[in-house]
Amino acid sequence: MQSSQNGERELFKSRAGFILAAVGSAVGLGNMWRFPYVAAEGGGAAFVFLYILLTLSIGIPLMLSEFSVGRGSRLSPIGALRKLGGPWWSILGYMYVITGFIILAYYSVIAGWVVRYAIDGILVGFPVDPGEQFGIVTTGMSPIWYHLGIMATTILIVSLGVQKGIERAALVLMPVLFGILIFLAIWAFTLDGAMEGYVEYLRPSLGELLNPKILSQAAGQAFYSLSLGMGCMLTFSSYLSDKTDMGRESVTIAASDFGVAFIAGLVVFPVIYALGIQGDVSESTVGALFIALPGAFVEMGAVGRVVGILFFIALIVGAVTSAVSLLEVVVASVIDEFKFPRRAASIAGGVLIAIMGLIPASSLDLLGLVDKLAEAMLALGAFFMAIFVGWVAVGAADEMKKGAGERSKRMVPLVMTAVRFVLPPMILFATVYAFIAVVVEYRSAFGG
Ligand code: TRP
């Protein structure tokens, strides 16, 4: 199993296993918690349209770029970039690992809140005063314990390896998530305020489309949601066989990710509008949905309780499979670079991240700031990935064609043109905006 030591890298066992693991990485808090309110804030249907456009024009070429580097080198980010680009490029790999550290440290904290909501929902029901409850869930020792619980689960799955841990967890968990979400969307359709909710979610405000802030937010959301810009898809693809049609898989993964985000919006908005509590959401802080949704569930009595529990369970599933992919980037790098056995690498990396997470676990303002910082680092990482694949690494196009069907093969020149000429300027623009957003957030949270 310690494949890197005998030169035989462990591979995904099945096509479904890889796809579900990658979709498991992509689908998470970003889809079910971030997307609905970012979309509503950013112009409804106009935003959704823009988001689809960006997913197709930037997301898929970038995912394919990461795939070509990962499978082309069969290494985790640091080694892969060094092998294909020389020693200087390994610095980008280190940046990816640091980004993974930062994201998982706060991602796990939010996932921990979700677990607490689910457990409370099962044991005592949803809170009558959701604002107060949010305060209880996010302060003191509670967020710390739940964060540590999430990290322990994540470490366990990753330490079991690619097939027995990551692939198996995704094969079992992801269908559960899809099932729950579809059930919830159908149920939400039957609510009284459903239409109003859909309208608010999707009413196009075209003016927002030309707003550069919205454009960069949509790009940032796309990277975040598709797990791009920190070598995560790169790492997963390093466990792929040469027979995989990576073009086709990238489309499947991106479409599933968008589908889940879109459907999550179809659940969240009717629920919120059925109860007329939209004011709670429009504040759009980290906590908005955590306050508005439980408030809605409690109003709906017994049905609300069941539905709410299911919603939070789906969120836990998404969050855990995403956390697994984040830790895998760190662990794979430690295995490849320092020849640690997988179990030791998982525990060492995971425990360090768990300790780092104690900081965002104890300050909401800081957590919001780190979320913005993560987005900016992803954009920066994505920018350099595009430069690397478009202009530095040789043979990326050939790697994309390997194992590809006719249709995917024909798309490769178009993808490469996008990677070279379209992605760098667009992503650079998004990066600059994202770093400005970090400064703005810092000023507003810490009064600098
Ligand atoms: N995509 C996940 C979500 O939407 C989060 C995530 C997992 C991620 N791995 C990542 C984000 C790698 C950026 C990079 O919740």
Residues whose N, C-alpha, C, O or C-beta is under 5 A from the ligand:
A	BS01	LIG	S25 A26 V27 G28 L29 G30 N31 F223 Y224 S225 L226 S227 L228 M230 C232 S322 S325 L326
